Amino acid sequence: MSDPRDAKLQELIDRQEISDVIQRYCRTLDWLDAAGQASCYWPDAHIEYGFFIGPAKDFLPVVMETEASLARRWHMLSTPLIRFNSATSASSECYGVFGGGRLQDDGSIAGDLIGGRYLDEWEKRTENGHSEWRISARTYILDWKSPLTNQPMFEPDPDFPLPTYKIDKGGHPKYREL
């Protein structure tokens, strides 16, 4: 007879692996890491974002082009609420906040602060002897949007000298593999 704690321990491990994918999703968008972004979805995952409905393999070039068109981008998702449907299937929901900005004609950066929800389906698949969780279906729901103007430029403000990086393509020198 197996120990019931083994199943609980596996659920904790799976929960953390799903949470790690959600954090990787945010990070790879912000650093424009296309390969890292692709690792969050199964290629056949069904994606519904309003402006795009279709498989993840077709969504990835669209979303990466959209993100690269921004002067800056910042994604943050909450800890997901996860329900396991089986040992290899789960559903989750989390809240997300996104801030981004485009370079304006006057040289300033302005954009929006956006809040919404991610309704995800997950599958744990095994490829080449390695099992991993990835998104198998995603629906994004926009809840609110607010203007985000007067964003800092890429040079430090002498009155508040924090670094501001210009990330306009993948491979930024400050990006680290984690």
N, C-alpha and C positions, 0 to 999 in steps of 0.2 A: 504494500500500500504506500502510495507517495505522500509526502508531507504537504499539507495544504499551504504551508508557508512558501513552498517552491512556486506555486502559481501566483501568490501575492508578490513575491520578489520579481518574477518575470513581468508582471503587470507594471511594477514600478520602473523596471528597466525600459519597457516599451513606452511608458508614459514620458520618460526622460528623453528617449530617442525621438519621439514625435515633437516634443518641445524644442529639442536641438534643431530639428529641421525648420521649425517656425522661425527661430532666431537666425538660422543660416539664410532663409528666404529674405529677411530684412537686410541683413548685412551684405549679401551679394547684390541686391538691387542698389544699395547706397554706394558700393565700391565699383559698380559696373562689372561684376564678375559673371560673365555669361555662363561659363561652365559650372560654376557654383550654383547659379540660379537653376540651371537645368537639372542639377542633382536633387532638387526639392520635389520634382514631379516625376511620375512615370510618363514616358513619352505619349502614351495613349490616354492620359488623364483628360477628363472633360472639364473645360474651363468656361465659366460664364462671368464676364466682367461688364456686360452691357455693350461696351464698344467692341468686344470680341467674344464670340461663342465658337468653341471648337476644341481641337486637341492641343495639349500642352506643347507638342513639338512645333506647331504652327504659331502658338501664342508667344513663345519665348523670343523670337526675333522682333515681334511687334512691341512687347513690353520693354525689351532692352533698348530698342530705338527710341521709344518714348522717354525712358529714363535718361538716356544719353543726351536728349535734346534739352534737358534741364541744366541750369547753371549749378544747381545743388538739389539734393534730395535727401530725405530723412524719413525712414520707416520705423515704427515701433509697434509691435503687437503684444497684447496682454498674454498672460499665462492662459493656455487653452483649457477649456472644460472638455474632457475627453470621456467618451463612452466606448468601451470595447465591445464589439459585436461578436468577435471570435478571437482566436489566437493570432489571426492574420488580417483582421478587419476592424476598423475603428471609425468613429465619427467625432468631430470636434467643432467647437465654436470659440472664436476669440475676437476681441475688439482690436481695432487698429487705428493708429493716428499717423498721418502722412503730411509732411511739410515739404514743399518744393518751391522753386523759383526759377523764372526765366530772366535772362538779361533783357532789359527794356531798351527802347530807343534812346532814352536819356542816359543810359549807362548804369542805371540802378538795377537791382534784382527785386522782383516781386512775384508773388504766386499765391498759393492757397494753403490753408491748413484744413485737412480733410479727415473726417472720422467715419468709420464704418465697421462692418463685421465680416469675418471670413467664416463661411460654412464649409468645412472640409470633410471629405471622405478619405480614408487612408487604407493602404494595403501594404502588408509586409510580404515582400517577394524575395525569392532566392535566385540569385544569378551568380554563376561561376563559384558556387559553394559559399557565397556570402549573402546573409539575409539582412534586409534593411526596410525601414518604413519610408514611404514617400506618399505624396498627395496623389490620389487616384481620381478625385473630382473636387472642384472648388467653385463656389458661388460667392461673389462679393456683393455686399449690400452697402450702398452709400447712405449714411445717416445724416450727415451735415457737412457744410463747407463754409469757410470763412476766409476773407482776404488776408493775406500775409504780405504786407508791404514793408518797405524800408529795411530790407535785409542787409546784413553786413557784406561788404565786398570781400575780396580775397587778400587784402593787405591788413595786417593787425591795426586795430584802432589804438592810437597812442593813449587814449584815456581808459581803455579796457583791453590791454594787449594780449588777447588770446589768439592762438593760431587758427586760421581759416584756410582750409585746403581747397584748391580748385581740382575737382575730380571730374574730368571731362572725357575720360576713356578708361578702359580697364588697364590693370597693371600699374596703378599708382605706387610710387616707391614706399609709401607708408603702409600699404596693404600687406597683411601677414596671413599666411596660411594657418588656420586654427582648426 
